[in-house]
Amino acid sequence: MDASLEKIADPTLAEMGKNLKEAMRMLENSPRRTEEENGKKPVSEDIPGPLQGSGQDMVSILQSVQNLMYGDEDEEPQSTRIQNIGEQGHMALLGHSLGAYISTLDKEKLRKLTTRILSDTTLWLRRIFRYENGCAYFHEEEREGLAKICRLAIHSRYEDFVVDGFNALYNKKPVIYLSAAARPGLGQYLCNQLGLPFPCLCRDVALLEKLIKDDIERGRLPLLLVANAGTAAVGHTDKIGRLKELCEQYGIWLHVEGVNLATLALGYVSSSVLAATKCDSMTLTPGLWLGLPAVPAVTLYKHDDPALTLVAGLTSNKPADKLRALPLWLSLQYLGLDGIVERIKHACQLSQRLQESLKKVDHIKILVEDELSSPVVVFRFFQELPASDPAFKAVPVSNIAPAAVGRERHSCDALNRWLGEQLKQLVPQCGLTVIDLEVDGTCVRFSPLMTAEVLGTKGEDVDQLITCIRSKLPVLTCTLQLREEFKQEVEATAGLLYVDDPNWPGIGVVRYEHANDDSTSLKSDPEGEKIHTGLLKKLNELESDLIFKMGPEYKSMKSCIYIGMASDDVDVSELVETISVTAREIEENSRLLENMTEVVRKGIQEAQVQLQKANEERLLEEGVLRQIPVVGSVLNWFSPVQASQKGRSFNLTAGSLESTEYTYVHKVQGTGVTPPPTPLGTRSKQRLPGQKPFKRSLRGSDAVSETSSVSHIEDLEKVEQLSSGLEHDNLEAQGPEQPPRAADLTARQTEALQNQAQHQEDDHSQVEELERLR
């Protein structure tokens, strides 16, 4: 490109192209290169500072712009960085710089140049998109062109509008017909720009001809109809041919917009989209379709009165307004007709490839299947309600309760939202978006016409997307089926509360209700939060395949445990039981620690009272003479006192004081009260080596091995019980005098007898020692 710039005679244009190339190279390189080389952290420039008096060079200014563009990369995700716009994008950006330079020319040269740019761009667009004998209006905001078209329609139908203004509309109010599938906020934008009240809008055009007749009978004027050639949400195309006939019959202006208008540049165009070439106006967005940044949208229209178009704002005598077409003028020349058609064709092929592949995938629904030429594909995961719940089998869908249908709808919406986010991370080259539709719910949209050129989407990326969808389907179907089982298990378990959160895509949400839990309160519960924090830690320590999270309850501030997506081998009953037992154990341990301080304090006070009482009893028993230093020593020498050592020990388990007399006599510490055992699950099962928690036993071909392993365990238990019964019978037959044989005892019984014999020997030795002392 540097060699090409040297051929330019105008040095200003050559310098402009060189500076633009250098500026884009600096901005697209790794940000903060200078700071990384110097090993310094860049200073935040979020706070405005004073203007420097000495000024700065271009490199410093571009570096400052770069820092503002990318911000702090440690805090922002990498996806926020702009994409590489390529050489064609540089041409579009050059148009803005060139427009500023062209505006400095003298008026005559400027008029000729802007007229040529405007006429060339209009001619090219009309031929590319098959719109004959039309004019073009270039605008930055996509909806601006439609607003100017509405002004033109008002001036055309109300001859006195220029003089009377709104009074001309009062007697015969205009009506603008919009489809319910139109882009959000379009009707409100038109009313705000035109100064019309909202009753002038009609958004339900299912029975358009009947609505038009009713409006005419009420004294209203049907003014304009906005049709869709590829809706913004799902890419659906209206029956534009039939709508054109109605508009001609009742004198209504027909305006068409949508992404499917891009297919007019292709060799084959569907009849519904081809009918848009006969409309009164259409809005195109070539910048989005071709991956060109900062390129204006275009509204093509047909009208023969230049005065009305000038009043409506569709034409202007200002050179600056005509220079809006300059970036598009440069970009279209750079791409050429073949390049433009190839890009649109590539996007349509990608969408058709995805649509044909999705038709072969189970549990995936395509919203608009008849639009084979549409560059938009919208799909969602679904599972038939009667098949997903055994209780609904053989029941017509119309007879199913609306609550059950609504719950199933919310569950599918959450799963589709999860699916969309997963696919966006796994295949970012496809540029998927997650959308929420009023009728169909949450869906995933693939619109390569808007993203393929920027992201470089290829056919291999579509194949990878299909593979990822297939890999996620088993998890989605299983999770949806396990939701109801999880709900029933939680509701049947004491102490657990099932939380119905429609936005959670996992198995479900559960909350443990402790003893002091107030079910009527929606405020945060510190004690419950502490229990759930410990429960989350315990569940994560099990190293299962499930994902556990803690967060506030839906429509409440209380803590809950969120269980994530699951595969088909999850044992829901074991999962719920583990949550219940673990939470109860955490609550009991927490209460024990909370009560320990008070118990210890009371025990110390009681011990002090008893020790003081014991000292008083010792004084009475020994007498006053023994307390005198010299006399007491002589008296103790002639007549020693046989005082027993008395003390107190504090049993933390029982929370009471105990005498130490047993310890001094038997030389062993008493066991005290045995604490009750921690309750265990009644359904705890034996796991194979390496088997993770909450794994359901294998099904299908492994059923035989499963049955044999279970029966083997049962046989072992029966043998152990039988041997224990035989040993018990042998002990009774031998009588109390005869010790049992070691061969007839189990290892645990042998150990118990050895401990008992050792205690008897210790007691016998202690008795002999006492007799010797006496």
C-alpha positions in Angstrom: 0.0 0.0 0.0 2.9 2.3 0.6 4.0 2.0 -3.0 0.4 2.8 -4.1 0.4 5.9 -1.9 3.5 7.2 -3.7 1.5 7.4 -6.9 -1.0 9.9 -5.5 -0.2 13.4 -6.7 -2.0 15.2 -3.9 0.5 15.0 -0.9 -2.3 15.6 1.6 -4.2 12.5 0.4 -1.1 10.4 0.5 -0.2 11.6 4.0 -3.8 11.0 5.1 -3.7 7.4 3.9 -0.3 6.8 5.5 -1.4 8.3 8.8 -4.6 6.3 8.9 -2.7 3.0 8.2 -0.2 3.8 11.0 -3.0 4.8 13.4 -5.0 1.6 12.8 -1.8 -0.5 13.2 -1.2 1.1 16.6 -4.7 0.7 17.8 -5.1 -2.9 16.6 -1.8 -4.0 18.1 -1.5 -5.4 21.7 -2.7 -2.5 24.0 -0.3 -0.9 26.4 2.8 -2.1 24.4 4.9 0.8 25.7 4.0 0.2 29.3 4.7 -3.5 29.0 8.1 -2.9 27.5 9.0 -0.5 30.3 7.6 -2.7 33.0 5.3 0.0 34.2 1.6 -0.2 35.0 -0.4 2.4 33.0 -2.0 5.2 34.9 -5.8 5.3 34.9 -7.2 8.1 32.7 -10.8 7.8 33.9 -10.4 11.1 35.8 -10.3 14.1 33.4 -7.2 16.3 33.7 -6.2 19.7 32.6 -5.2 20.5 29.0 -1.4 20.5 28.6 0.0 23.7 27.4 2.8 22.3 25.3 0.6 20.0 23.3 1.3 16.3 22.5 2.4 14.4 19.4 0.2 12.0 17.4 1.7 8.9 19.0 1.0 10.0 22.5 -2.6 11.0 21.6 -3.2 7.6 19.9 -1.7 5.8 22.9 -4.2 7.7 25.1 -7.1 6.7 22.8 -5.9 3.1 23.0 -6.0 3.1 26.8 -9.5 4.6 26.8 -10.7 2.0 24.2 -9.5 -1.1 26.0 -9.7 0.1 29.6 -8.3 -2.2 32.3 -7.8 -5.6 30.8 -7.4 -7.1 34.2 -11.0 -6.3 35.0 -12.7 -6.5 31.6 -13.1 -9.7 29.6 -11.1 -10.2 26.5 -14.2 -10.3 24.3 -14.7 -6.6 24.8 -11.8 -5.8 22.4 -12.7 -4.7 19.0 -12.3 -7.1 16.1 -9.8 -6.7 13.3 -11.8 -4.8 10.7 -9.5 -5.6 7.8 -8.6 -3.6 4.7 -12.1 -2.9 3.6 -12.8 -1.5 7.0 -9.9 0.9 6.6 -11.5 2.2 3.5 -14.7 3.0 5.3 -12.7 4.8 8.0 -10.8 6.6 5.4 -14.0 8.0 4.1 -14.6 9.9 7.3 -11.2 11.5 7.2 -11.5 12.2 3.5 -14.9 13.8 4.0 -13.4 16.4 6.4 -10.7 17.1 3.8 -13.1 17.4 0.9 -15.2 19.9 2.8 -12.4 22.4 2.5 -12.7 22.6 -1.3 -14.3 25.6 -3.0 -18.1 25.4 -3.3 -18.2 24.6 -7.0 -15.8 21.7 -6.8 -17.4 20.5 -3.6 -20.9 20.5 -5.3 -19.7 18.5 -8.3 -17.8 16.0 -6.1 -20.6 15.4 -3.6 -23.2 15.1 -6.4 -21.0 12.5 -8.2 -20.5 10.5 -4.9 -24.3 10.6 -4.1 -25.4 9.6 -7.6 -22.8 6.8 -8.0 -23.7 5.2 -4.7 -27.4 5.5 -5.3 -27.1 3.9 -8.8 -24.9 1.0 -7.4 -27.3 0.2 -4.6 -30.4 0.3 -6.8 -28.8 -2.2 -9.2 -27.4 -4.5 -6.6 -30.7 -4.7 -4.7 -33.0 -4.6 -7.8 -34.8 -1.3 -6.9 -35.6 0.6 -10.0 -36.1 4.3 -10.4 -35.6 5.3 -6.8 -33.7 7.8 -4.7 -31.5 7.2 -1.7 -31.3 8.8 1.7 -28.2 8.0 3.8 -28.6 8.2 7.6 -26.6 7.2 10.7 -29.6 5.9 12.8 -31.3 2.9 11.2 -34.8 4.2 12.1 -34.2 7.7 10.9 -35.0 6.8 7.3 -38.4 5.4 8.2 -39.2 8.5 10.2 -38.5 10.7 7.2 -40.6 8.4 5.0 -43.5 8.9 7.4 -43.1 12.7 7.1 -43.1 12.3 3.3 -46.3 10.2 3.5 -48.0 12.8 5.7 -47.1 15.7 3.4 -48.3 13.6 0.4 -51.7 12.7 2.0 -52.4 16.0 3.8 -51.9 18.9 1.4 -52.5 21.5 4.1 -50.1 20.1 6.6 -47.4 22.6 5.7 -49.8 25.5 6.6 -52.1 24.0 9.2 -49.7 21.6 10.9 -51.4 19.3 13.5 -54.8 20.9 12.9 -54.8 19.1 9.5 -54.4 15.8 11.3 -57.0 16.4 13.9 -60.1 15.8 11.8 -58.7 12.8 10.1 -56.1 11.1 12.3 -53.4 9.1 10.5 -52.8 5.4 11.2 -49.5 3.6 11.0 -49.6 -0.2 10.9 -46.8 -2.1 12.5 -46.3 -5.8 12.9 -46.0 -7.2 16.4 -42.7 -8.7 15.3 -41.3 -5.3 14.4 -38.1 -4.2 16.1 -38.6 -3.2 19.8 -39.3 0.5 20.3 -40.0 1.3 16.7 -43.5 2.5 17.2 -42.6 4.7 20.1 -39.7 6.2 18.2 -41.9 7.1 15.2 -44.5 8.8 17.5 -41.8 10.8 19.2 -40.2 11.9 15.9 -43.5 12.8 14.3 -45.3 14.2 17.3 -48.2 11.7 17.0 -50.1 10.2 19.9 -49.8 6.4 20.5 -53.3 5.6 19.4 -52.1 6.4 15.8 -50.2 3.1 15.9 -51.8 -0.3 15.2 -49.6 -3.2 16.1 -52.0 -6.1 15.5 -52.1 -6.6 11.7 -53.2 -10.2 11.6 -56.5 -9.1 10.0 -55.1 -6.1 8.1 -57.9 -5.6 5.6 -60.6 -5.7 8.3 -58.6 -3.2 10.4 -58.2 -0.8 7.4 -62.0 -0.9 6.7 -62.7 -0.2 10.4 -60.4 2.7 10.5 -61.9 4.2 7.4 -65.4 3.9 8.9 -64.2 5.7 12.0 -62.9 8.6 10.0 -59.2 7.8 10.2 -56.7 7.8 7.4 -54.6 4.6 6.8 -51.2 6.2 6.2 -48.3 3.7 6.2 -47.6 0.0 6.6 -44.3 -1.3 7.8 -43.7 -4.9 6.4 -40.8 -7.2 7.3 -38.5 -9.1 5.0 -36.8 -11.0 7.8 -37.9 -9.9 11.2 -35.2 -8.7 13.7 -35.9 -11.7 16.0 -36.4 -14.8 13.9 -36.0 -13.7 10.2 -39.6 -14.2 9.2 -40.8 -12.6 6.0 -44.3 -11.3 5.6 -46.4 -11.9 2.5 -45.3 -8.7 0.9 -47.0 -9.4 -2.4 -50.5 -9.6 -0.8 -49.7 -6.5 1.4 -48.7 -4.6 -1.7 -52.1 -5.3 -3.2 -53.9 -4.0 -0.1 -51.8 -0.9 0.0 -52.5 -0.1 -3.6 -56.2 -0.6 -3.0 -56.4 1.8 -0.1 -53.7 4.2 -1.0 -51.3 3.2 1.8 -47.5 3.7 1.7 -45.7 0.4 1.9 -42.3 0.4 3.6 -40.2 -2.8 3.9 -37.2 -3.5 6.1 -35.3 -6.6 7.3 -32.2 -8.7 6.9 -33.6 -10.8 4.1 -33.4 -7.8 1.8 -29.7 -8.6 1.5 -30.7 -11.7 -0.6 -31.9 -9.4 -3.4 -28.2 -9.3 -4.4 -28.2 -13.0 -5.1 -29.1 -14.8 -8.3 -32.0 -16.7 -6.7 -34.4 -14.8 -4.5 -37.6 -16.1 -2.9 -40.9 -14.7 -4.3 -41.8 -13.1 -1.0 -38.6 -11.2 -0.8 -38.6 -10.3 -4.5 -41.9 -8.6 -4.0 -40.2 -6.0 -1.8 -38.7 -4.4 -5.0 -42.2 -3.1 -5.8 -42.7 -1.3 -2.5 -42.7 2.4 -2.0 -39.5 2.4 0.2 -37.1 0.1 1.8 -34.3 0.4 4.4 -30.9 -1.3 3.8 -28.0 -1.8 6.2 -25.0 -2.7 4.0 -22.5 -1.8 6.7 -23.8 -4.6 8.9 -24.2 -7.1 6.1 -20.7 -6.6 4.7 -18.8 -6.0 7.9 -18.1 -2.4 7.2 -17.7 -0.1 10.3 -19.1 3.4 10.5 -21.1 3.0 7.2 -24.5 4.7 7.1 -27.8 2.9 6.5 -29.7 3.6 3.3 -33.4 4.2 2.6 -34.4 3.8 -1.0 -37.7 5.4 -2.0 -39.8 6.3 -5.0 -41.3 9.8 -5.2 -41.6 12.3 -8.0 -42.0 15.6 -6.1 -38.6 17.1 -5.1 -40.3 19.8 -3.0 -42.0 17.3 -0.7 -38.8 15.2 -0.3 -37.0 18.4 0.6 -39.6 19.3 3.2 -39.6 15.8 4.6 -35.8 16.0 5.0 -35.0 13.2 2.5 -32.9 15.5 0.4 -30.6 18.3 1.3 -28.5 21.0 -0.4 -25.8 20.9 2.3 -22.6 19.2 1.1 -22.0 17.7 4.5 -25.2 15.8 4.3 -24.3 14.5 0.8 -20.8 13.4 2.1 -22.5 10.8 4.3 -22.3 8.4 1.4 -18.6 8.8 1.0 -17.5 5.8 3.3 -20.0 3.6 1.5 -18.9 4.9 -1.9 -15.3 4.0 -1.1 -16.1 0.5 0.4 -18.4 -0.5 -2.5 -15.6 0.3 -5.0 -13.1 -1.7 -2.9 -15.2 -4.8 -2.6 -16.7 -4.7 -6.1 -19.9 -6.4 -7.2 -18.5 -9.9 -7.0 -17.1 -9.3 -3.5 -20.5 -8.0 -2.3 -22.4 -10.9 -3.7 -19.9 -13.4 -2.4 -20.2 -12.2 1.2 -24.0 -12.3 1.2 -24.0 -15.7 -0.5 -21.5 -17.1 2.1 -23.7 -15.9 5.0 -26.8 -17.5 3.4 -24.9 -20.8 2.8 -23.9 -20.9 6.5 -27.4 -20.4 7.7 -28.8 -23.1 5.3 -26.0 -25.5 6.4 -27.0 -25.1 10.0 -30.7 -25.3 9.3 -30.4 -28.6 7.4 -28.2 -30.1 10.1 -30.5 -29.0 12.9 -33.4 -30.8 11.2 -31.6 -34.1 11.9 -31.1 -33.4 15.6 -33.7 -34.6 18.1 -35.2 -32.2 20.7 -34.2 -29.1 18.6 -36.9 -26.9 17.2 -36.3 -24.5 14.3 -38.7 -21.5 14.6 -38.9 -20.6 10.9 -38.3 -23.7 8.8 -39.9 -22.5 5.5 -37.4 -19.6 5.1 -34.6 -21.6 3.4 -33.1 -18.5 1.9 -33.1 -16.5 5.1 -29.7 -15.7 6.6 -31.1 -16.1 10.1 -31.6 -19.4 12.0 -33.4 -19.4 15.4 -33.6 -22.6 17.3 -34.4 -23.9 20.9 -34.2 -27.0 22.9 -37.6 -28.6 23.7 -39.0 -31.8 25.1 -42.6 -32.8 24.8 -44.5 -32.5 28.0 -46.3 -35.8 27.9 -43.0 -37.6 27.2 -41.1 -35.8 29.9 -43.4 -36.6 32.7 -44.9 -40.1 33.1 -47.9 -38.6 34.9 -49.0 -36.9 31.7 -48.8 -40.0 29.4 -52.0 -40.7 27.4 -53.3 -37.3 28.4 -54.0 -34.7 25.7 -51.9 -31.6 25.9 -55.0 -29.4 26.0 -56.1 -31.1 29.2 -52.8 -30.5 31.0 -53.0 -27.9 33.8 -51.7 -24.4 32.7 -49.5 -24.4 35.8 -47.7 -27.5 34.7 -47.3 -26.1 31.2 -45.9 -22.9 32.5 -43.5 -24.7 34.8 -42.3 -26.7 31.9 -41.9 -23.6 29.8 -39.8 -21.8 32.4 -37.6 -24.9 32.8 -37.0 -25.1 29.1 -36.2 -21.3 29.0 -33.6 -21.7 31.7 -32.1 -24.7 29.9 -32.0 -22.9 26.6 -30.3 -19.9 28.2 -27.7 -22.3 29.6 -27.3 -23.9 26.2 -26.9 -20.6 24.4 -24.2 -19.5 26.9 -22.4 -22.8 26.5 -22.4 -22.7 22.8 -21.2 -19.0 22.7 -18.2 -20.1 24.7 -17.4 -23.3 22.8 -17.9 -21.8 19.3 -17.3 -18.1 19.5 -16.7 -17.9 15.8 -20.5 -18.4 15.1 -21.5 -15.2 16.9 -24.6 -16.7 18.6 -27.0 -14.6 20.6 -29.6 -15.6 23.2 -32.9 -13.9 22.7 -36.2 -14.0 24.6 -39.4 -14.2 22.5 -42.8 -13.5 23.8 -44.4 -16.6 22.3 -41.6 -19.1 21.9 -39.5 -18.2 25.0 -35.7 -18.2 25.2 -34.0 -19.2 21.9 -30.6 -19.2 20.3 -30.1 -17.1 17.1 -27.5 -17.6 14.4 -27.3 -14.6 12.1 -24.1 -15.0 10.0 -25.0 -12.0 7.7 -24.4 -9.7 10.7 -21.4 -11.5 12.2 -19.7 -13.9 9.7 -17.5 -11.2 8.0 -16.3 -9.8 11.3 -15.7 -13.1 13.1 -14.5 -15.0 10.0 -17.2 -17.8 10.3 -16.6 -20.8 8.1 -18.5 -24.0 7.3 -16.3 -26.0 9.7 -17.5 -23.7 12.5 -21.1 -24.6 11.8 -20.2 -28.3 11.9 -18.5 -27.8 15.2 -21.6 -26.0 16.5 -23.7 -29.1 15.6 -21.3 -31.3 17.4 -21.5 -29.2 20.5 -25.3 -29.2 20.4 -25.4 -33.0 20.2 -23.0 -33.3 23.1 -25.1 -31.1 25.3 -28.5 -32.7 24.5 -28.1 -35.7 27.0 -27.4 -33.3 29.8 -30.4 -31.1 28.9 -32.9 -34.0 28.6 -31.7 -35.7 31.8 -31.7 -32.5 33.8 -35.3 -31.7 32.7 -36.4 -35.2 33.7 -34.6 -35.1 37.0 -36.2 -31.8 38.1 -39.6 -33.4 39.0 -37.9 -36.3 40.8 -35.7 -33.9 42.8 -38.8 -31.8 43.7 -40.7 -34.9 45.0 -37.7 -36.1 47.0 -37.1 -32.7 48.6 -40.8 -32.3 49.5 -40.8 -35.7 51.1 -37.7 -35.0 53.2 -38.2 -33.3 56.6 -36.2 -30.1 57.1 -35.8 -29.3 53.4 -37.7 -26.8 51.4 -37.9 -26.9 47.6 -37.4 -23.5 46.0 -39.0 -23.0 42.6 -36.5 -20.8 40.7 -37.5 -20.6 37.0 -34.2 -18.9 36.1 -32.0 -21.7 37.3 -31.0 -24.3 34.6 -29.9 -27.1 37.0 -31.6 -29.9 38.8 -33.2 -27.5 41.3 -32.8 -25.3 44.3 -33.2 -26.5 48.0 -33.1 -24.7 51.3 -32.5 -26.3 54.7 -35.0 -25.1 57.4 -33.3 -24.9 60.7 -35.0 -24.9 64.1 -35.1 -21.0 64.3 -36.1 -20.5 60.7 -39.0 -18.1 60.1 -40.7 -19.3 57.0 -42.8 -16.1 56.7 -39.9 -13.7 56.6 -38.1 -12.7 53.4 -35.1 -11.1 55.1 -31.7 -12.6 55.2 -31.1 -15.2 57.9 -27.5 -15.2 59.4 -27.9 -18.6 61.1 -29.2 -20.2 57.9 -26.5 -18.5 55.8 -23.9 -20.0 58.2 -25.4 -23.5 57.8 -25.6 -23.3 54.1 -22.1 -22.1 53.8 -20.9 -25.1 55.7 -23.2 -27.3 53.6 -21.8 -26.0 50.4 -18.2 -26.7 51.6 -19.1 -30.2 52.6 -20.8 -30.9 49.2 -17.9 -29.6 47.2 -15.5 -31.7 49.3 -17.3 -34.9 48.0 -15.8 -34.3 44.6 -18.9 -35.3 42.7 -19.7 -34.4 39.1 -22.4 -32.0 40.2 -21.9 -28.3 40.6 -23.1 -26.7 43.8 -23.5 -23.0 44.4 -25.0 -20.9 47.1 -27.1 -17.8 46.6 -30.2 -15.9 47.7 -33.6 -17.6 47.3 -35.7 -16.5 44.3 -37.9 -13.6 45.5 -36.2 -13.7 48.9 -32.9 -13.0 50.7 -32.5 -16.3 52.3 -29.6 -18.6 51.4 -30.1 -21.7 49.3 -28.1 -24.4 47.6 -28.3 -24.5 43.8 -27.6 -27.9 42.1 -26.3 -27.6 38.6 -26.8 -29.7 35.4 -26.6 -33.5 35.7 -26.1 -36.6 33.6 -28.4 -39.7 33.5 -26.5 -41.5 36.3 -27.3 -39.2 39.2 -29.0 -40.8 42.2 -31.4 -38.1 43.3 -32.5 -39.9 46.4 -28.9 -40.2 47.7 -28.3 -36.6 46.8 -31.3 -35.2 48.7 -30.5 -37.5 51.7 -26.9 -36.4 51.8 -28.0 -32.7 51.8 -30.5 -33.3 54.6 -28.1 -35.4 56.8 -25.1 -33.0 56.3 -27.2 -29.9 57.0 -28.6 -31.4 60.2 -25.2 -32.4 61.4 -23.8 -28.9 60.7 -26.7 -27.4 62.7 -26.2 -29.8 65.6 -22.4 -29.1 65.7 -23.1 -25.3 65.5 -25.5 -25.5 68.4 -23.0 -27.5 70.5 -20.3 -24.9 69.9 -22.7 -22.1 70.8 -23.8 -23.7 74.0 -20.3 -24.8 75.0 -19.3 -21.4 76.5 -22.4 -21.3 78.8 -22.1 -24.9 79.8 -18.4 -24.5 80.7 -19.1 -21.3 82.7 -21.8 -22.9 84.8 -19.6 -26.0 85.3 -16.7 -23.9 86.6 -19.0 -22.1 89.1 -20.5 -25.3 90.3 -17.0 -26.8 90.7 -15.8 -23.9 92.8 -18.8 -24.2 95.1 -18.3 -27.9 95.6 -14.5 -27.5 96.2 -15.2 -24.9 98.8 -17.7 -27.2 100.5 -15.1 -30.1 100.4 -12.5 -27.8 102.1 -15.0 -27.0 104.9 -15.8 -30.7 105.4 -12.0 -31.5 105.6 -11.5 -28.8 108.3 -14.3 -30.3 110.4 -12.9 -33.8 109.9 -9.3 -33.0 110.8 -10.0 -30.5 113.6 -8.6 -27.2 114.6 -5.3 -28.5 116.2 -4.2 -30.1 113.0 -4.3 -26.6 111.3 -1.7 -25.2 113.7 1.8 -25.4 112.0 3.9 -27.1 114.7 1.2 -28.9 116.6 -0.4 -30.2 113.4 2.8 -31.8 112.3 3.4 -33.6 115.6 -0.2 -34.7 115.7 -0.1 -36.0 112.1 3.1 -37.9 113.0 1.5 -39.8 115.9 -1.9 -40.1 114.3 -1.9 -39.8 110.5 -5.1 -38.9 108.8 -6.4 -41.3 106.2 -8.1 -38.6 104.0 -9.4 -39.6 100.6 -8.4 -37.6 97.6 -11.5 -35.9 96.2 -11.7 -33.9 93.0 -14.1 -33.0 90.2 -13.9 -33.4 86.5 -16.1 -31.7 83.9 -17.7 -33.9 81.3 -18.1 -31.7 78.1 -20.3 -34.3 76.5 -22.8 -34.6 79.3 -22.3 -31.0 80.5 -22.0 -32.0 84.2 -19.4 -32.4 87.1 -18.3 -35.9 88.0 -16.2 -37.1 90.9 -12.6 -38.2 90.4 -12.7 -40.8 93.1 -13.1 -43.5 90.5 -10.0 -42.2 88.7 -7.8 -42.3 91.9 -9.1 -45.7 93.0 -9.0 -47.6 89.7 -6.2 -45.6 88.1 -8.3 -45.1 84.9 -10.4 -42.3 83.8 -14.2 -42.8 83.6 -15.9 -42.7 80.3 -18.9 -40.8 81.5 -22.0 -40.5 79.3 -21.7 -41.7 75.8 -22.9 -39.1 73.3 -25.7 -40.2 70.9 -24.4 -41.3 67.5 -24.8 -38.9 64.6 -27.8 -39.9 62.5 -26.8 -41.5 59.2 -28.7 -41.9 56.0 -31.0 -44.9 55.7 -30.2 -45.3 52.0 -26.4 -45.2 52.2 -25.0 -47.6 49.7 -21.7 -49.2 49.1 -19.6 -47.7 46.3 -17.2 -49.4 44.0 -13.6 -48.3 44.2 -13.2 -45.0 42.3 -17.0 -44.4 42.1 -18.0 -40.8 42.7 -20.9 -39.8 45.0 -24.4 -39.6 43.8 -23.8 -42.1 41.0 -26.8 -44.2 40.1 -26.2 -47.9 39.4 -25.6 -48.7 35.8 -28.6 -49.7 33.6 -29.2 -51.7 30.4 -26.4 -54.0 29.6 -24.9 -53.7 33.1 -28.0 -54.7 34.9 -26.7 -58.3 35.3 -23.5 -57.2 36.9 -25.4 -54.8 39.1 -27.8 -57.5 40.3 -25.0 -60.0 40.9 -23.0 -57.4 43.0 -26.0 -56.5 45.1 -26.9 -60.2 45.7 -23.2 -60.9 46.6 -23.3 -58.2 49.2 -26.6 -59.6 50.6 -25.1 -63.1 50.7 -22.2 -61.8 52.7 -24.5 -60.1 55.2 -26.5 -63.4 55.6 -23.3 -65.4 56.2 -22.2 -62.9 58.8 -25.6 -63.0 60.6 -25.6 -66.8 60.4 -22.1 -67.1 61.9 -23.0 -64.6 64.6 -26.0 -66.7 65.5 -24.0 -69.9 65.7 -21.4 -68.3 67.9 -24.1 -67.1 70.2 -25.5 -70.6 70.4 -22.1 -72.1 71.1 -21.5 -69.6 74.0 -24.8 -70.5 75.6 -24.1 -74.2 75.3 -20.7 -73.9 76.8 -22.1 -72.3 80.0 -20.8 -69.3 81.9 -17.9 -71.2 83.5 -16.3 -72.2 80.2 -14.5 -69.5 78.1 -15.3 -69.6 74.4 -12.8 -70.9 72.0 -10.9 -68.4 70.0 -11.7 -70.2 66.7 -15.5 -69.6 67.3 -15.0 -65.8 67.8 -14.9 -63.1 65.3 -12.1 -60.6 65.5 -14.3 -57.9 67.1 -15.5 -60.3 69.8 -11.9 -61.5 70.5 -10.8 -57.9 71.0 -13.6 -57.2 73.4 -12.8 -60.3 75.5 -9.1 -59.3 75.6 -10.0 -55.8 76.8 -12.3 -57.3 79.5 -9.6 -59.6 80.7 -7.1 -56.8 80.9 -9.6 -54.7 83.0 -10.0 -57.7 85.4 -6.3 -58.0 85.8 -6.0 -54.3 86.5 -8.7 -54.5 89.1 -7.1 -57.6 90.8 -3.7 -55.8 91.0 -5.3 -52.7 92.5 -7.0 -54.9 95.2 -3.7 -56.6 96.0 -2.0 -53.2 96.3 -4.7 -51.9 98.7 -4.4 -55.1 100.9 -0.6 -54.7 101.0 -0.9 -51.0 102.2 -3.4 -52.0 104.9 
